[in-house]
Amino acid sequence: MPTLTNEEVEHRFNYHAPDEKKAKDHAFIRHSCIKLADTFNLTCPVSSETLKAIEKIEEAMFWANAAIARHEK
């Protein structure tokens, strides 16, 4: 199993201050995920499956924001 270098570990856990473009990208991702979660909430029956689907949107938002923060386009 491959291991991470010290630089890779530090990069993953360091704070990545957003510039203006990245801040706008974060906001766009957050807005898009909120709209999708609202759609699920309004369309799907109240159930554990719906909750899981919304939690997966939240997880996707976190990963998308990490990608924006950690990498250049």
Backbone as JSON, one array per atom type, in Angstrom:
{
  "sequence": "MPTLTNEEVEHRFNYHAPDEKKAKDHAFIRHSCIKLADTFNLTCPVSSETLKAIEKIEEAMFWANAAIARHEK",
  "N": [[0.85, -1.18, 0.0], [0.63, 2.19, -0.91], [2.27, 4.99, 0.64], [1.87, 8.32, 1.96], [3.85, 11.19, 1.23], [5.67, 13.37, 3.47], [5.23, 16.0, 2.66], [2.86, 15.75, 1.19], [1.06, 14.99, 3.21], [1.16, 17.27, 4.87], [0.16, 19.15, 3.03], [-2.46, 18.24, 2.71], [-3.55, 18.78, 5.25], [-3.02, 21.39, 5.92], [-4.11, 24.83, 6.13], [-5.77, 26.36, 3.46], [-5.93, 29.28, 2.25], [-8.48, 30.98, 0.57], [-8.38, 32.68, -2.58], [-9.99, 35.42, -4.32], [-11.28, 34.27, -6.59], [-11.38, 31.52, -5.91], [-12.99, 31.68, -3.63], [-15.41, 32.47, -4.76], [-15.88, 30.18, -6.31], [-16.18, 28.26, -4.27], [-18.54, 29.24, -3.1], [-20.32, 28.91, -5.24], [-20.35, 26.09, -5.5], [-21.39, 25.42, -2.97], [-23.94, 26.68, -3.11], [-25.06, 25.26, -5.29], [-25.15, 22.66, -4.24], [-26.88, 23.02, -2.09], [-29.25, 23.63, -3.48], [-29.69, 21.15, -4.77], [-29.96, 19.44, -2.54], [-32.25, 20.61, -1.39], [-34.07, 20.0, -3.43], [-34.12, 17.18, -3.27], [-35.15, 16.98, -0.68], [-37.69, 18.08, -0.99], [-38.83, 16.4, -2.9], [-38.42, 13.66, -2.39], [-39.64, 11.0, -0.27], [-39.9, 11.27, 3.33], [-37.35, 9.62, 4.77], [-34.83, 7.17, 5.68], [-33.26, 6.72, 3.5], [-33.49, 9.07, 1.98], [-32.3, 10.88, 3.74], [-29.71, 9.81, 3.76], [-29.01, 10.27, 1.08], [-28.96, 13.08, 1.04], [-26.92, 13.48, 2.89], [-24.81, 12.45, 1.39], [-24.65, 14.36, -0.61], [-23.73, 16.46, 0.93], [-21.24, 15.38, 1.66], [-20.07, 15.24, -0.89], [-19.93, 17.97, -1.43], [-18.04, 18.78, 0.49], [-15.75, 17.41, -0.46], [-15.51, 18.51, -3.03], [-15.03, 21.2, -2.36], [-12.62, 20.84, -1.03], [-11.03, 20.07, -3.17], [-11.04, 22.43, -4.67], [-9.78, 24.15, -2.85], [-7.25, 22.92, -2.43], [-5.98, 22.64, -4.89], [-4.85, 24.05, -8.01], [-6.62, 25.34, -10.82]],
  "CA": [[0.0, 0.0, 0.0], [1.48, 3.38, -0.96], [2.14, 5.95, 1.73], [1.98, 9.72, 1.56], [5.06, 11.88, 1.66], [5.4, 14.4, 4.49], [4.68, 17.17, 1.98], [1.47, 15.45, 0.86], [0.3, 15.04, 4.46], [1.04, 18.68, 5.25], [-0.72, 19.82, 2.07], [-3.85, 17.84, 3.01], [-4.03, 19.26, 6.54], [-2.8, 22.83, 6.06], [-5.17, 25.74, 5.71], [-5.57, 26.9, 2.12], [-6.73, 30.51, 2.18], [-8.98, 31.18, -0.8], [-8.35, 33.99, -3.23], [-11.35, 35.83, -4.7], [-11.84, 33.28, -7.53], [-11.71, 30.29, -5.17], [-14.13, 31.98, -2.75], [-16.6, 32.42, -5.62], [-16.1, 28.78, -6.66], [-16.74, 27.62, -3.06], [-19.93, 29.69, -2.96], [-21.1, 28.28, -6.31], [-20.52, 24.68, -5.11], [-22.31, 25.38, -1.82], [-25.28, 27.02, -3.61], [-25.54, 24.13, -6.12], [-25.46, 21.53, -3.35], [-28.1, 23.38, -1.35], [-30.38, 23.46, -4.39], [-29.94, 19.72, -4.97], [-30.49, 18.91, -1.27], [-33.63, 21.08, -1.29], [-34.84, 19.2, -4.39], [-34.32, 15.85, -2.67], [-36.0, 17.15, 0.49], [-39.05, 18.35, -1.44], [-39.32, 15.38, -3.82], [-38.34, 12.29, -1.83], [-40.34, 10.82, 1.0], [-39.08, 11.27, 4.55], [-36.84, 8.26, 4.96], [-33.39, 7.08, 5.91], [-32.61, 6.82, 2.18], [-33.41, 10.48, 1.63], [-31.28, 11.46, 4.61], [-28.4, 9.36, 3.26], [-28.75, 10.98, -0.17], [-28.58, 14.45, 1.39], [-25.59, 13.4, 3.51], [-23.84, 12.24, 0.31], [-24.47, 15.67, -1.24], [-22.86, 17.19, 1.85], [-19.91, 14.8, 1.5], [-19.57, 15.69, -2.19], [-19.59, 19.38, -1.28], [-16.77, 18.85, 1.21], [-14.66, 16.98, -1.35], [-15.37, 19.51, -4.1], [-14.38, 22.36, -1.78], [-11.21, 20.47, -0.79], [-10.35, 20.1, -4.47], [-10.83, 23.84, -5.0], [-8.81, 24.72, -1.91], [-5.93, 22.3, -2.49], [-5.38, 22.56, -6.23], [-5.09, 25.12, -8.98], [-7.36, 24.91, -12.0]],
  "C": [[0.89, 1.24, 0.0], [1.23, 4.28, 0.25], [2.31, 7.36, 1.19], [3.32, 10.27, 2.01], [4.68, 12.89, 2.74], [4.77, 15.63, 3.86], [3.21, 16.95, 1.63], [0.58, 15.51, 2.09], [0.09, 16.49, 4.88], [0.08, 19.42, 4.33], [-2.19, 19.49, 2.37], [-4.4, 18.53, 4.25], [-3.79, 20.75, 6.78], [-4.02, 23.61, 5.63], [-4.8, 26.32, 4.36], [-6.49, 28.11, 1.97], [-7.2, 30.75, 0.75], [-8.71, 32.6, -1.31], [-9.79, 34.29, -3.67], [-12.02, 34.8, -5.62], [-12.26, 32.02, -6.79], [-12.9, 30.52, -4.23], [-15.43, 31.94, -3.54], [-16.92, 30.98, -6.02], [-16.69, 28.0, -5.48], [-18.22, 27.97, -2.91], [-20.82, 29.04, -4.0], [-21.37, 26.8, -5.98], [-21.54, 24.57, -3.98], [-23.74, 25.65, -2.28], [-25.87, 25.86, -4.42], [-25.94, 22.94, -5.26], [-26.71, 21.79, -2.53], [-29.33, 23.19, -2.23], [-30.71, 21.98, -4.59], [-30.52, 19.09, -3.7], [-31.94, 19.34, -1.07], [-34.55, 20.28, -2.22], [-35.14, 17.83, -3.82], [-35.31, 15.96, -1.52], [-37.45, 17.36, 0.11], [-39.67, 17.2, -2.23], [-39.4, 13.99, -3.2], [-39.12, 12.19, -0.53], [-39.37, 10.9, 2.19], [-38.65, 9.84, 4.82], [-35.35, 8.29, 5.23], [-32.64, 7.19, 4.58], [-32.45, 8.27, 1.74], [-32.34, 11.18, 2.46], [-29.88, 11.08, 4.13], [-28.04, 10.09, 1.97], [-28.3, 12.41, 0.1], [-27.2, 14.47, 2.06], [-24.51, 13.19, 2.45], [-23.61, 13.54, -0.47], [-23.52, 16.5, -0.38], [-21.41, 16.7, 1.72], [-19.29, 15.25, 0.17], [-19.16, 17.15, -2.13], [-18.24, 19.54, -0.57], [-15.61, 18.5, 0.3], [-14.44, 17.98, -2.48], [-14.66, 20.76, -3.57], [-12.93, 22.07, -1.44], [-10.43, 20.52, -2.09], [-10.06, 21.55, -4.88], [-9.73, 24.43, -4.13], [-7.39, 24.21, -2.16], [-5.23, 22.4, -3.83], [-5.71, 23.79, -7.06], [-5.8, 24.54, -10.19], [-6.49, 24.98, -13.22]]
}
